[in-house]
Amino acid sequence: MGYRKTFTDYLDDISTTFANEDDLDSELSVELANRNDEIEGDDAIIDPNNYEPGSKRGNSSDKDSFLTTHFGFSYVLRGSWRNTIITRGPVRPKFIRKTRVKF
C-alpha cells in the first residue's frame, strides 16, 4: 500500500469554483462538470443552488492525496514430474580427468 501527497489541488478537478457552462468546449465537458443529476436519493438533501457557476466547489488550501494498493496472483505452470530434475546442492561431475601441466 502506498500513500502519496501531491502539492497541487487539481488532481481531482475540484479546486475552487464550478465552471460556467458557456466557457466549456463540448457537451460532454458540460455534463462532466456538473454530475448532480446522477445522484439518487432524497432531493431535499441536495440543494441545486450549490452547483451554480461560481459556487464554491472545494477548498484550495487542502492539497490532494491518494492511496494505492496492489494485489498480485501468480501461478507457475510446470511440465510432467518425470521431466523434472530435483537436485540438492551443487552438481558434481562423475568423472574428472586429471592432467599434468606441461612446460
C-alpha positions, 0 to 999 in steps of 0.5 A: 500500500502506498500513500502519496501527497501531491502539492497541487489541488487539481488532481481531482478537478475540484479546486475552487469554483464550478465552471460556467457552462458557456466557457466549456468546449463540448457537451460532454465537458458540460455534463462532466462538470456538473454530475448532480443529476446522477445522484439518487436519493432524497432531493431535499438533501441536495440543494441545486443552488450549490452547483451554480457557476461560481459556487464554491466547489472545494477548498484550495488550501487542502492539497490532494492525496491518494492511496494505492494498493496492489494485489498480485496472483501468480501461478507457475505452470510446470511440465510432467514430474518425470521431466523434472530434475530435483537436485540438492546442492551443487552438481558434481561431475562423475568423472574428472580427468586429471592432467599434468601441466606441461612446460 
